[in-house]
Amino acid sequence: MMIAGLRYVFVILLAVFVGAAGVASADEIRRPGFLKGTVWEAKQPHKRMSVGPQGQIVTAKGQRLYVEFLDFVEGVYAVKVHWWSVEDNLNVVEYGVMVHEIETTYAYIEADHPADSTFPGISGSGFFRVIDGESGNRAEFSQMGRMLNGHASAFINMLEQVERAPDVPLKQTYPVIE
């Protein structure tokens, strides 16, 4: 009976120690600033769903995408989001910021687009979540917001960390470079 009681106490203590060791803050999982200088590319074209005020559903297909982490200052990342579609002759560059939310998830918001622009995408915010445990070589990037026509729109992409940004075979269409 005494051995069974000791075994029970040992199991409880082991569970407490393992449980405490298994709970780690994001800073323990990832060092602050680890994303700076990295590039993450969607290997598959993404689809963007939009819903209009009368319930009309539109799905845009065929965009390619990468996210580049440009800088890191006091917990804030500056990022470049570059997306393009050869079929639609679109080559769009956007910029935004990301901050740590929870574990390996970062909240993202992009710089606004002028109301009189011809911006062809979503103006909004989203999340960047590093996945695949310690290796951290895959991520999920999502965004939702509004289109210029007022439609609510969103997408989710799976990204892989790559050595450098891919070559885009089109002249930049937004913002127009003079």
Residue pairs with C-beta under 8 A, 6 or more apart in sequence:
26 100
26 102
26 103
26 104
29 103
29 104
30 104
30 130
30 136
32 72
32 75
32 100
33 72
35 69
35 72
35 77
35 106
35 130
36 69
36 70
36 71
36 72
36 77
37 69
38 68
38 69
38 161
39 66
39 67
39 68
39 69
39 161
39 162
39 163
39 164
39 165
40 66
40 67
40 68
40 128
40 139
40 141
40 159
40 160
40 161
40 162
41 65
41 66
41 159
41 160
41 162
41 165
41 166
42 64
42 65
42 66
42 141
42 157
42 158
42 159
43 158
43 160
44 158
45 61
45 62
45 63
45 64
45 85
46 63
46 64
46 65
46 155
46 156
46 157
47 59
47 60
47 61
47 155
48 59
48 60
48 63
48 121
48 122
48 153
48 154
48 155
49 57
49 58
49 59
49 153
49 154
49 155
50 57
50 58
50 59
50 60
50 147
50 151
50 152
50 153
51 57
51 58
51 151
51 152
51 153
52 58
52 149
52 150
52 151
53 150
53 151
58 151
62 85
62 86
62 87
62 88
63 83
63 84
63 85
63 90
64 83
64 84
64 85
64 166
64 168
65 81
65 82
65 83
65 141
65 157
65 159
66 81
66 82
66 83
66 159
66 162
66 165
66 166
67 79
67 80
67 81
67 82
67 128
67 139
67 141
67 159
68 79
68 80
68 82
68 165
69 77
69 78
69 79
69 98
70 77
70 78
70 79
70 80
71 77
71 78
72 78
75 99
75 100
76 97
76 98
76 99
77 97
77 98
77 99
77 106
78 95
78 96
78 97
79 95
79 96
79 97
79 98
79 108
80 93
80 94
80 95
81 93
81 94
81 95
81 96
81 110
82 91
82 92
82 93
82 94
82 165
82 168
83 90
83 92
83 94
83 121
84 90
84 91
84 92
84 168
84 170
86 169
86 170
89 170
89 173
90 120
90 170
90 173
90 174
91 168
91 170
91 171
91 172
91 173
91 174
92 119
92 120
92 121
92 172
92 173
92 174
93 172
93 174
93 175
94 110
94 111
94 121
95 110
95 111
96 108
96 109
96 110
96 111
96 125
97 108
97 109
98 106
98 107
98 108
98 128
99 106
99 107
100 106
101 107
101 127
104 129
104 130
104 131
104 136
105 127
105 128
105 129
105 130
106 127
106 128
106 129
107 125
107 126
107 127
108 125
108 126
108 127
108 128
108 141
108 143
109 124
109 125
110 123
110 124
110 125
110 143
112 123
113 119
113 123
117 148
117 174
117 175
118 148
118 174
119 148
119 174
120 173
120 174
121 147
122 143
122 144
122 145
122 146
122 147
122 153
122 154
122 155
123 145
123 146
123 147
123 148
124 143
124 144
124 145
124 146
124 153
125 143
125 144
125 145
126 141
126 142
126 143
126 144
126 145
126 154
127 140
127 141
127 142
128 139
128 140
128 141
129 139
129 140
129 141
130 136
130 138
130 139
131 138
131 139
131 140
132 138
136 161
137 160
137 161
138 158
138 159
138 160
138 161
139 158
139 159
139 160
139 161
140 156
140 157
140 158
140 159
141 156
141 157
141 159
142 154
142 155
142 156
142 157
143 154
143 155
144 152
144 153
144 154
144 155
145 152
145 153
145 154
146 152
146 153
147 153
